[in-house]
Amino acid sequence: MNAQTTRLSFAGPAGALECAVDDPPDVPAGVAVLCHPHPLHGGTLDNKVVQTLARAAVSCGWRAVRFNFRGVGGSAGTWDEGRGEIDDALAVVNHFRAPGTELVLGGFSFGGYVASQVALRLPAEAPARRLLLVAPAAQRFALAPVPGDTLVVHGELDDVVPLAAVLDWARPLPLPVTVVPGAGHFFHGQLPLLRRILTDAWP
């Protein structure tokens, strides 16, 4: 993301997990673990929307941790249809979150599905402080129920995950959805606006 980005790997459930870590200038307020889009459709930790999530985190004083799911980039293993990918994300949380450290979970598209499932699996005594889901893949994957203060941002003209699918998921929770007029799935030309929405809503 920038010259200060630290690249590292550690032993995950299926072998090495490749991570990119960005730290704020001062002592971090907490750690934000950010999940990238679908591995079989070009999703990586360098995805522009995931980088936007990371920039928002760092600007708000948080450590941002992006990582590649198994089988992507320098991460070992192969695609596991979402099951193993949840395990990967949990391993990243456990590796980077020291006891008592605040946690934010964020994800884009497929990564939003993973983040929602990870939040559900965290210990009751150590939940995530906030979930930030951008264009979560509500049409193809079973998003978990999430807390009412979860930030969900979706493009009005998303042609990968229709807005209607996200509204159908959010309606019974009930959960507000922030809609960006004219935006597609990847928020082309609207990443600065997306960053501002994320920053304004940051814990």
Phi, psi and omega in degrees: 000320176205180184295340182270357180295130177260126177258132179206172175218156176215169184282114177259189183297331182244017184119199184300139173244123181275132183229155172233126186240131176237127182251147174286168181297327183253183179301127184297144175286340182173190180240136176249117178261122192240129188252133185273169182288184191307123181300331182274358179237032174088007181288132176215173178293346179268006176306139186296325179290320178294322175297324177295319174301316181295318179297320178298317180299310183296320181294338178263008174090017181252152171283129181254125179240113171257154180209157175266128174299163179310134178085000181248133178057235181270010178270134181283165175100187181224161179310134183234029173059028176098335183290302180295331180294326174296319177298321178301312182296320177298321178297321178295316178302312183294329181286320188260346182262107175286156178307133179085358181278134176292145183230133167244137175250131178226155178195153179242128176060241176305323178298331175292321175300312181299314181301319180296321180287324177297316179304323181292333185264357179289151177301143182301330182276354181221062181285168171290143178289327182201150171247137177235108185244121180251121181046053183298144188281066186287342184279323188256342184230153183274091176298141178283156170299141184232161179299157183292344179265009176298134175270121176243122180241131183218146177279138180301322187252029180299119181258004176259311174239100183303141178306322182301325180294321179290320178296322178297324178288318186284331189303311183285352187290320339278146188222125177294150176234126176274117183257128177265111184301133175078356184276142173267192185298321185263005176055038179303130180076357183234016179296322176300321177294317178301316179299319180295320178298315181295315182296317181296331184263359186298145181301000000 
